[in-house]
Structure formats: structure tokens, C-alpha cells
Amino acid sequence: MDTTSNPSTIVSNLVGWLFGLVVLAIGMVNTFWGNDPGFGIFIIVLSLAYFPPVNSLIMEKTGLRIPPIAKVLLGALIIWSSLGVGELFDKIDLMMKSL
């Protein structure tokens, strides 16, 4: 069954790509301009959960899929830890000054 033309699947894939790219960018900033590159790499790895091809690969290899509620909770945790504890805006300012 071809689900790529289903409007809800298209929106879901678009949201997955957009949020995955945002989380990937947060991870890159934390890796290269933060004081904890390990945290940034961890965020980059977590960003893979949002990309539709990675989800398809996980489903193909294991038969399991990541539930949407798990992605929402993971996203909230990533945003909270990056903005609050990780001082993302200070790191972005530091990045902009170094360019």
C-alpha cells in the first residue's frame, strides 16, 4: 500500500524532517560552540529519531516503530534541556561572533 500520497503521511514526514533538522542544528551548535561536545553529539544522535528514512530503516530492521508520543516527549526534553540548561541562545551568540 502506497502511503506517500496520504495527506496525513505527507504532513507527518514534513514535520519529521523540519523538527529533525532543527534538533540537528541544536546538536551542531552544542558540539562546536558549547562547553560540552558530548551533549551536542548526543543531541545529534537523538535527532535521527525524527527523520523519516531512519524511522523506515528501524521499522524494516526491527519491526518496531517509534510512537509519536515518544517523539513529542523526546522533543520537549531536547528543547527544554537546550534552552534552559544548555544556554542555547548564548551559544548561538558565540557562534555568530566567531563567524
N, C-alpha and C positions, 0 to 999 in steps of 0.2 A: 504494500500500500504506500503510495507516494504522499507524504505529509508535508512536502515543501511548499505546496500551493495553499495549504490551510492557513487562513489569516492569523489564527492564534499562534501557530508554529512560527510564522514569519516574525510576528511581534516578539515572541519569546526568544528567538535566535538573535534578533536585533538588540534586544535588551541585554542578552548574554554577552554579545560582542562589545557593546558600549561599556557595560559595567566591568567586564574583564579588562578592557583597555585602561579604564580609569584606575582600577586596582593595580594593574601592571605598572602604570606611571607612578603611582604612590610607592610601589616597591622599588622602582628605579631611583626615585628621589631619596628614599631612605637608605638605599645601598650606597650611592655615590656621594651624597651630601650630608648624610647623617652621621651620628657618632656610633651607630650600631649596624654595620653592614649585614650581620646575621639576621637581624629583624627584617631588613629590606629583602633579603633573599627568601626568607620565609613568606613574606607577603607576595613576592613574585610567584612562588610555588602555589600559594593559595589562589592566585588569580587564574590559574589554569582551570579551576573548577567551573569557571563561568563561560569558557569558550566552547561553543557547540561541537567542534571537531573532537575536542578532548572528551566531552561527555559521550559522544558516539563511540569513541575508542574504548572508554571504560565499559560502556554497555556491551560492546562487542566482545571484549576480553573476559569480563567477569559476569555479565548478565545482570549486573546491578546498575541502578541509576541514582544519581544524587537527587534527593527530594527537593522540590522548590523551597519548602520551609527551611531546610538546612542551608540553602544558598542565601536566603534572606537573613537568617540569623548570623551566618558567617560574614555576610556583607556588613551588617550592623556592627559586629565586633571589629572588623577591619577598619571601618570608618571611625568608630569610637577610639580605638587604640591609636590610629594615625593622627587624628585631630587633637585628641586630648593628651594622651601620654607621649605620643611621638612628635608633637610640636611640628606638624607638617607645614604650616604656614611660615614658620621661622626657617625651615629647611628650604622651602621654595624661594624665600627671600635671599638666602645664602647662595642658592643655585643661580638666581638671576644676577647677583652681584659678580659671580665668578665667570659669567659668560661674556 
